[in-house]
Amino acid sequence: MHERALSQSADGCINTQTPNSQIEMIMTRWNVAVSDETDQALRVFLASRGGGRKGDLSRFIEESVRARMLELSAEEAKRANADIAEQDIASMVAEALAWAKR
């Protein structure tokens, strides 16, 4: 039996790492309800782009959830920094980039 190290990423996914550095993703099953109209529209959308294979719906949902979380986080950051002058933000970005390049 292989030893595994468990970790949880910020997005809630649980990752396992085996000694040979293979990373496996443990998936969580969701049970969600959407309108029939949304279901059919999404399935037609996926099929029109060559989708419809096993896992396409799950991948689409996961990508959509991640994109929406990023969008909401960006909006929140913009609101939180609305009072900071553009020049000050540019200065902070430059400082962070200089630190990262060290």
C-alpha positions in Angstrom: 0.0 0.0 0.0 1.3 3.5 -0.9 1.4 6.3 1.6 -0.5 9.4 0.6 -0.3 13.0 1.7 -3.6 14.8 1.8 -4.1 18.5 1.2 -7.1 20.7 0.6 -6.8 23.6 -1.9 -8.4 27.0 -1.5 -11.2 25.9 -3.9 -12.1 23.0 -1.6 -10.7 20.2 -3.7 -8.9 17.5 -1.8 -5.7 16.4 -3.4 -3.6 13.3 -2.6 0.0 12.9 -3.4 1.7 9.6 -3.7 5.5 9.1 -3.1 6.1 9.1 -6.9 4.5 12.6 -7.1 1.4 11.5 -9.0 -1.5 13.8 -8.0 -5.0 12.5 -7.9 -8.1 14.6 -7.5 -10.8 13.3 -5.3 -14.1 14.4 -6.7 -17.2 15.4 -4.8 -20.6 14.6 -6.3 -23.2 17.4 -6.3 -26.9 17.0 -6.6 -28.2 20.2 -8.1 -31.6 21.2 -9.6 -31.9 23.4 -12.7 -34.9 24.2 -14.8 -35.6 21.9 -17.8 -35.0 24.9 -20.0 -31.5 25.5 -18.6 -30.7 21.8 -18.8 -31.7 21.5 -22.5 -30.0 24.8 -23.4 -26.8 23.7 -21.8 -26.8 20.2 -23.4 -27.5 21.7 -26.8 -24.7 24.3 -26.3 -22.2 21.5 -25.3 -23.3 19.3 -28.2 -23.0 22.2 -30.7 -19.3 22.5 -29.7 -18.5 18.9 -30.0 -19.4 18.0 -26.4 -21.8 15.5 -25.1 -19.1 13.0 -24.0 -18.9 11.6 -20.5 -17.7 14.3 -18.1 -18.4 17.3 -20.4 -21.2 18.6 -18.2 -19.2 18.2 -15.0 -16.2 20.0 -16.6 -18.5 22.8 -17.8 -20.0 23.3 -14.4 -16.6 23.2 -12.6 -15.1 25.8 -15.0 -18.2 27.9 -14.7 -18.1 27.9 -10.9 -14.4 28.7 -10.8 -15.0 31.6 -13.3 -17.9 33.0 -11.3 -15.9 32.8 -8.0 -13.0 34.7 -9.7 -15.4 37.3 -11.0 -17.0 37.8 -7.6 -13.6 38.0 -5.9 -12.4 40.6 -8.5 -15.5 42.7 -7.9 -15.0 42.5 -4.2 -11.4 43.5 -4.5 -12.3 46.4 -6.7 -14.9 47.6 -4.2 -12.4 47.2 -1.3 -9.8 49.3 -3.2 -12.1 51.9 -4.7 -10.7 54.6 -2.3 -7.0 54.0 -3.2 -5.5 56.2 -5.8 -4.5 54.6 -9.1 -0.9 55.8 -8.6 -0.8 54.1 -5.2 -2.1 50.8 -6.7 0.5 51.0 -9.5 3.2 51.5 -6.9 2.0 48.5 -4.8 2.0 46.4 -8.0 5.5 47.5 -8.9 6.7 46.7 -5.4 5.1 43.2 -5.5 6.6 42.5 -8.9 10.1 43.6 -7.8 9.8 41.3 -4.7 8.7 38.4 -6.8 11.6 38.8 -9.3 14.2 38.5 -6.5 
